[in-house]
Amino acid sequence: MEPDIAQTVSRARVGDTAAVDALAQRALTLALRTSAATLGSREDAADVAQEVAIDVLQSLRSLRDPALFDAWVYRITARRALRFLQSRRGRSRAESQLDSLADHAQPAVEFGEAALVEQWTATPAIRQALSELPPRQRLALALRYVAGLTDSEIAEVLGCRRGTACSLLSRGRSALQANPLLAELRPSHLQGDC
């Protein structure tokens, strides 16, 4: 059984190193799973997850409600992942203008965190289809299908209304279902409330 997160946060705030380690590990795990599904690269996700863990530990005192630790980690992860995607998009535009070499295939990666992350990112067609989605849609889908968040929780993490979160999920699912790259796969798990 998982220890009460609020107690762990309280202990970490007073310097309990075991509690600090537990929170760092929890933040890394949550951030890695979510960012891996969003970014499609284990290496990039690991970088983002480390930044999230550092942010969490450095700003632990600013967490108003320790019981909401996971939601707070997801919000930080969402901001970091979106920032990373925006910077990567800027870099890839600049790089594509500088060289016209053949496609850089992403190496196959193994994910031990969640079977869905592995399915989403290990299959080149799915990785390609996800990369074509706008970053917020991709992140909303990752928060739903990897992190298991509800529509309201996704809205809170993304800083938007529930209707907007539903729209992001719906549009993302529709785009994936209509994508010809995924015609053979037709993921049945992409059905939801919205």
N, C-alpha and C positions, 0 to 999 in steps of 0.2 A: 504494500500500500504506500502511496506517495505521501511524504510528509507535508504538513500544512505549509503552503508557500508563504503565507503571511508571517508565520513564525520564523521561517528560514530567512526572509528579508530582514526581519527585526534583529535576528542574531547576526546577520552580515553587517548590519549598520553599526553594531557595537564592536565589530572587529573579529568575530568568530571566523577563523580561516576556513574551516570545513564548510560553513554556510556560504562563504564567498565562493569557494570552489564549486559548490553545488549549484549556485545561481549562475556562475559563469558557464558551467557545463550545460545547464538547462537552456540558457540563452543561445549558446552555440548550436545546440541540437535544433531548437525551434527555428533559428535563423537559417541554418544550413538547409533544412528540408524545404523551407519556403523559398529561399533564394535560388536553390538548385533547380526547382521547378520553374521559377521565373526566368532565370538567366540561361539555363540549358547547359551550363558548364560547371563541373565539380570544382575546378580550380577557381573560377570567378566567384562561385558561391562560397567557397572556403574563405576567400578574401573578405567578402561582404560579412560573413558570419563572424569573423574575427573582429571586424570593425564594430559590429553590433555588440558583441560581448564587451569590448572595451568601453563603448558608450554606456552600456548598462551599468557596468561597475563604477564608472566615473560619475554617473548621475543618479545612483541608487537613492541618495537622500531626497531627490526631487520627486520620487514616486509617491504620489499622494495616498493611493490605496494599495497597500502591499498585496492584497488578495487579487488584484488585477495585474499581477506581474506579467503573465503570459500575453495579455492584450497589449501591454506596454511594449513588450519585446517585439510583437508583430508590427506595431506602429513604427518602431525604430527600423525594423527590417524593411518594411515597405518603403520608407523614405530613402534608406541606403540603396535598395535594389533599383528604385526608380532613378535615383541619381546616377547609379552605375550605368543603367541602360541609356540614359541621356548622354553621358560622357562617351560611352562606347559607340553610340550612333554618330556622334560628332567625329570621333576618331576614325570610324570606318568610312565616312564620307571623304575625309581628308586622304586616307590611305588609298581609297579606290580612285581618286583623282591622280594620285602620284604614280600608281603602278597598275598595270592591266594584266597581271599574271593570272594564272589559272586559279580556280576556286581553292580556298584553303579549307580542306575538310577538317572538321573537328574530330579529334581522336575519340575512340569509343571510351566511355567512362563507366565505372561501376559505382552504384549507389547502394549503400547498405541501410540507409535510413528508412526508406519507404518504398514498397513495391510500385506504387503509383508514380513516384518520382522516377524510378528506373524505367518504367514503361514510357513515360512522357519524354524522357530525355535520351534513352538508349536507342530508340528507333529514329533513324535519320528523317523519315517522313514527318513524324510527330514533332521532332525538334525544329524542323524547317517550318512547319505549319504554325507552331507556337511563336517562332521568331518573327512571323509576319503579322502577328497581332499587335495592336497598340500596347505599350507597356502596362497601362492601368488594367486593361482587360486580362492580360497575361497574369498580372499579379492577383487580380480578383479570382481568377480560376485556380491559381496556386493556393490562395488562402482557403478556398472552398474545398478543393479535392485533395490537397496535401495536408493542410493544417486542420481541415474539418470545421472551419468557422461557419457560423450562421450568416444569413444576409445582414442582420443588424450588426453583428460583430465585424463583418467585412466593411460595412459602411463606417463604423467607428475607426477601424484601422486606417482606412483610406481618407478619412476626414470628409465624408460626403453623406448625403441622405441615403436612407435604405433603398429608395426607388432608383437612385443612381447606381448603387451597388448591384441591384437586380438587373438594371440595364446593361451594366458592364458584363455581368455573368451571361446574360441572355445573348448579347451580341458576340461575346467570345465563343460561346457554345455553337451559335449559328455559323460563325465563320469557320470553326473547326469542322462542323458537320458538312459544310458546303465545299470545303477544300478538297480538290481532286486528288491531292497527295494522300488523303486519308480515306479514299473511297472504299478500299478493301478492309480497313480497320473498323470503321464506323463504331467508335467507342460508345458502348451502351451506358457507361458510367457518367456521361455528360448530360444527364437529365437532372433537373433540379426544380426548386420551388418557383423560381422566377423565370 
